[in-house]
Amino acid sequence: MRYISTRGQAPALSFEEVVLTGMASDGGLYVPEEIPMLSHDDLAAMAGLSYAEIAFRVMKPYVNGEIDDATFRGIVEEAYATFSHDAVVPLNQLDANHFLLELFHGPTLAFKDVALQLLGRILDHFLQKRGERAVIMGATSGDTGSAAIEGCRHCDNLDIFILHPHQRVSEVQRRQMTTVLADNVFNVAIEGNFDDAQAMVKASFADQGFLDGTRLVAVNSINWARIMAQIVYYVASAVALGAPHRAVSFCVPSANFGNVFAGYMAKRMGLPVKQFIIATNANDILHRTLADNDFSKQELVATLAPSMDIVVSSNFERLLFEAYERDGAAVKALLERFQSEPSALAEAPLARLRESFASHSVSDATILEVIREAHHRTQEILDPHTATGYRAAEQARADAATPVITLATAHPAKFAEAVVKAGFPGVLLPPHMDDLLEREERYSVLPAELSAVQRFVVENRR
Ligand SMILES: *Cc1c(COP(=O)(O)O)cnc(C)c1O
């Protein structure tokens, strides 16, 4: 198994190289050269297995023997032992044939833990084997930073530097990062906004000379291993509801498209999926593209579901590559045009997408209404991201007979602001986190200057 770029010009890489590399040198994203298949019998044999065992079986062909089976099994088991629910990602039935897949039982209460608990351990394994160390840099407006820190805190060969905008993330989100006191974790509060932090990370990746030879690794959602880890819960939840003997549909609150793309991979591997419903908030490029073939950027809108606030969906490129039947030159031309002007997909690729995907966009007012209504009907308090999914599933599902699984991407306590706005007194943090507001914090405040940030990284890495 090799990995190739969606823009067709970068060299093909092994699994190990692709995990350590991130973006391809031609500006594209890496995808597997062939998609491994799960047969009817493979899927049927997964009924009743543990999440870790299903994870091992689904991911094994992508790892391609580059980590021996016993070691990889150990990595997977360790990664998912950090989740507080024995089922790792339990299903919760809401209504007749509408289920929530609770992806928020990991250390930071959002679905990004599923991928990052695994990615940190895989990176550490390969670095150990090579006798190398690496530095991770990332910018966060909240969610991803804490999941990356939790995923790397035990990794001996990694130092992680996460930049967040000073005094512009919620207290819970800041504390989920700054109360991790491990020696290899460095939180930097930048005196600026998220874009300043992001720009300094980008500049550091573009010119890595300041690290004199130490590898800089990205753990954002373009890393293939994150997609790979997310394929697993589509398979596990569908099998729990009767796959391969019956099909299911999925509804996915979406932003950078990594999550729902993983679902599409599960379908291509042989999982019977009737429909993927893409839920967006007011930042609706995915919905505009699918519904109206309006593939254009629009101003960013700050919404009650902030982890879905995006202008461009980076992983959509991976789906375009499939829709354009793996024509890297066509994908490259489309995306280069899109950077500077409103664009549209060609007819045949758009028709292919519409065979598998539907979409729906949900406003802030509707998010609040859905949180109230869902509670009234089911006694569940949904987080605002999950609320977009709940509504989109009801609006866009093709039929009532096929079970629909809405991905619950965060715990409501993590986004209590929206829950309070919807009229509830708030949501308690789960028991293992109830002292979060009393824990000791550690972080450094730095000016929004590239040289200051890079000096900090060089002086503090181990
Ligand atoms: C990251 C995130 C999303 C969006 O996921 P993508 O893979 O970027 O589409 C949705 N909800 C929550 C809570 C998130 O943290």
The ligand as a MOL file (V3000), in Angstrom:
LIG
                    3D

  0  0  0     0  0            999 V3000
M  V30 BEGIN CTAB
M  V30 COUNTS 15 15 0 0 0
M  V30 BEGIN ATOM
M  V30 1 C -13.7170 19.5020 14.5030 0
M  V30 2 C -15.1590 19.4400 14.8620 0
M  V30 3 C -16.1800 19.3140 13.8970 0
M  V30 4 C -15.8790 19.3100 12.4090 0
M  V30 5 O -15.2210 18.1370 11.9820 0
M  V30 6 P -14.4860 18.0810 10.5500 0
M  V30 7 O -13.7630 16.7950 10.5370 0
M  V30 8 O -13.5670 19.2710 10.4970 0
M  V30 9 O -15.5440 18.1610 9.5020 0
M  V30 10 C -17.4940 19.2040 14.3280 0
M  V30 11 N -17.8000 19.2430 15.6460 0
M  V30 12 C -16.8590 19.3600 16.6050 0
M  V30 13 C -17.2760 19.4030 18.0370 0
M  V30 14 C -15.5130 19.4560 16.2550 0
M  V30 15 O -14.5840 19.5770 17.2110 0
M  V30 END ATOM
M  V30 BEGIN BOND
M  V30 1 1 1 2
M  V30 2 1 2 3
M  V30 3 2 2 14
M  V30 4 1 3 4
M  V30 5 2 3 10
M  V30 6 1 4 5
M  V30 7 1 5 6
M  V30 8 2 6 7
M  V30 9 1 6 8
M  V30 10 1 6 9
M  V30 11 1 10 11
M  V30 12 2 11 12
M  V30 13 1 12 13
M  V30 14 1 12 14
M  V30 15 1 14 15
M  V30 END BOND
M  V30 END CTAB
M  END
